[in-house]
Amino acid sequence: MTGVRIKSWPASLHKVATDIHFEDIMMNNVPLKVKISKVSYKNIKGTRFTPVAIKLICSKTFPCEGVEIANINLTWTKGNITSIYESVTPTIIGTQNPPICGASAPGVAAVGS
């Protein structure tokens, strides 16, 4: 199945992903090029194991639409933290750390297009 998935890494420590919903999906010979829309990241806080807080890479052919990012506060214990965005222009709500999609703040970077 290519259209919907949740991936975990074999070497990951025991963690939990919960309350994730996939509903009313009809797929018929879906190619790898799947358009992503109506996705939200809300009220995420804590520390990261890597310097990348959020990584949302969308297709140049089928950019992500309807993405909402609200109240993110993530840090990396070893230094500056960044977020990476490609082919998406999210709606930003509330406070963001790191700043989202090119916004800047001292000690924090965001990369995106």
Secondary structure, DSSP 8 states (H G I E B T S, - for coil): --SS-----TT--S----S----S---SS--S----EEEEEEEEEEEESSSEEEEEE--SSS-BEEEEEEEEEEEETTB-EEEEEESB--EEEEEEES-STT--BTTEEEEE-
